[in-house]
């Protein structure tokens, strides 16, 4: 997984995607690439990472993925605690880490952070297909597109 990938590596991957989109549409180096990405339904690299993390988390939570990844804990499943106001949401517990450089990149930390940042309209989808559709729509509406 590429969670926590340094910005210079994200830019390098983004330049490869930009070159592919330019090749497909025959765009010049100075032409805008945003419209090509939207027509191809491609996401930028940071959003692509979020998409893959969120889809893997959805599969894990709803028994579509293998359990070897590790335990993801819902906030409502915490023992010895009263139900918080967020008990009716799908929020996940983000474990604390000692090393911010390596620990933040682990799936058990990055997945709950990504999942908790999503709106409930996306996380409450009934099927994987509808979740992917809502998630991609949400990520396309992100203002990061203006910086591409």
C-alpha positions as CSV (number, residue, x, y, z in Angstrom):
1,X,0.0,0.0,0.0
2,X,1.2,3.5,-0.7
3,X,-0.3,5.2,2.3
4,X,2.1,7.9,3.6
5,X,4.1,8.0,0.4
6,X,6.4,11.1,0.3
7,X,5.2,14.0,-1.9
8,X,8.1,13.7,-4.3
9,X,7.2,10.1,-5.0
10,X,3.5,11.0,-5.4
11,X,4.5,13.7,-8.0
12,X,6.7,11.1,-9.8
13,X,3.7,8.7,-10.1
14,X,1.4,11.6,-11.0
15,X,3.7,12.6,-13.9
16,X,3.5,9.0,-15.2
17,X,-0.3,9.2,-15.1
18,X,-0.2,12.6,-16.8
19,X,2.0,11.2,-19.6
20,X,-0.4,8.3,-20.1
21,X,-3.4,10.7,-20.3
22,X,-1.5,13.0,-22.7
23,X,-0.6,10.0,-24.9
24,X,-4.2,8.7,-25.0
25,X,-5.7,12.1,-25.9
26,X,-2.7,13.5,-27.9
27,X,-2.3,16.5,-25.7
28,X,0.8,18.7,-25.7
29,X,2.9,19.3,-22.7
30,X,1.4,22.7,-22.0
31,X,-2.3,21.5,-22.4
32,X,-4.5,21.1,-19.3
33,X,-4.7,17.5,-18.2
34,X,-7.7,17.8,-15.8
35,X,-10.4,17.3,-18.5
36,X,-8.5,14.2,-19.7
37,X,-8.5,12.7,-16.2
38,X,-12.2,13.4,-15.8
39,X,-13.0,11.8,-19.1
40,X,-11.0,8.8,-18.3
41,X,-12.5,8.6,-14.7
42,X,-9.0,8.6,-13.3
43,X,-8.1,9.9,-9.9
44,X,-4.9,11.8,-8.9
45,X,-2.4,9.8,-6.9
46,X,-3.3,11.0,-3.4
47,X,-7.0,10.3,-4.1
48,X,-6.1,7.0,-5.7
49,X,-4.4,6.0,-2.5
50,X,-7.4,7.0,-0.5
51,X,-9.7,5.1,-2.8
52,X,-7.7,1.9,-2.5
53,X,-7.4,2.2,1.2
54,X,-11.1,2.9,1.6
55,X,-12.1,0.0,-0.7
56,X,-9.8,-2.4,1.1
57,X,-11.2,-1.3,4.5
58,X,-14.8,-1.7,3.2
59,X,-14.0,-5.2,2.0
60,X,-12.3,-6.0,5.4
61,X,-15.3,-4.7,7.4
62,X,-17.9,-6.5,5.5
63,X,-16.1,-9.9,5.2
64,X,-15.0,-9.5,1.5
65,X,-11.3,-9.6,2.3
66,X,-9.0,-11.9,4.2
67,X,-8.6,-11.4,7.9
68,X,-4.8,-11.6,7.9
69,X,-4.5,-7.8,7.6
70,X,-5.2,-7.4,11.3
71,X,-7.9,-6.3,13.7
72,X,-9.8,-3.1,12.8
73,X,-11.9,-2.0,15.8
74,X,-15.1,-0.1,15.5
75,X,-15.7,2.7,18.0
76,X,-18.9,1.0,19.1
77,X,-17.1,-2.3,19.9
78,X,-14.9,-0.9,22.6
79,X,-15.4,-2.7,25.9
80,X,-16.0,-0.9,29.2
81,X,-17.1,2.3,27.6
82,X,-20.4,4.0,27.2
83,X,-21.7,4.4,23.7
84,X,-20.4,7.7,22.3
85,X,-22.5,10.0,20.2
86,X,-20.8,8.5,17.2
87,X,-22.2,5.1,18.1
88,X,-24.5,5.1,15.1
89,X,-21.7,5.8,12.7
90,X,-19.2,3.4,11.2
91,X,-16.2,5.1,12.8
92,X,-13.1,3.1,13.5
93,X,-10.6,3.3,16.3
94,X,-7.2,4.8,15.2
95,X,-4.5,3.1,17.3
96,X,-1.6,5.3,18.6
97,X,1.8,4.8,17.1
98,X,5.3,5.4,18.4
99,X,7.1,6.2,15.1
100,X,5.2,8.7,13.1
101,X,7.3,8.0,10.0
102,X,6.6,4.3,9.8
103,X,3.7,3.7,12.1
104,X,1.4,6.1,10.2
105,X,1.9,4.2,7.0
106,X,0.7,0.9,8.5
107,X,-2.7,-0.4,7.3
108,X,-4.0,-0.6,10.9
109,X,-3.4,3.2,11.3
110,X,-3.9,4.6,7.7
111,X,-7.1,2.6,7.0
112,X,-9.1,3.9,10.0
113,X,-7.9,7.5,9.4
114,X,-9.0,7.3,5.8
115,X,-12.3,5.6,6.7
116,X,-13.1,8.2,9.5
117,X,-12.5,11.1,7.1
118,X,-15.2,9.9,4.7
119,X,-18.8,11.2,5.0
120,X,-21.5,8.8,6.3
121,X,-23.2,8.9,3.0
122,X,-20.2,7.0,1.6
123,X,-19.5,4.6,4.4
124,X,-23.1,3.5,4.8
125,X,-23.3,2.1,1.3
126,X,-25.1,-1.3,1.1
127,X,-22.9,-3.0,-1.5
128,X,-19.3,-2.8,-2.6
129,X,-20.3,-1.5,-6.0
130,X,-22.4,1.4,-4.6
131,X,-19.6,2.1,-2.1
132,X,-17.1,2.5,-4.9
133,X,-19.4,4.7,-6.9
134,X,-20.2,7.0,-3.9
135,X,-16.5,7.1,-3.0
136,X,-15.3,8.0,-6.4
137,X,-18.0,10.7,-6.7
138,X,-16.8,12.1,-3.3
139,X,-13.2,12.0,-4.4
140,X,-13.9,13.7,-7.7
141,X,-15.6,16.5,-5.8
142,X,-12.4,17.1,-3.8
143,X,-10.9,20.6,-4.5
144,X,-7.5,18.9,-5.1
145,X,-8.6,18.6,-8.7
146,X,-8.2,22.3,-9.1
147,X,-4.4,21.9,-8.4
148,X,-3.8,19.2,-11.0
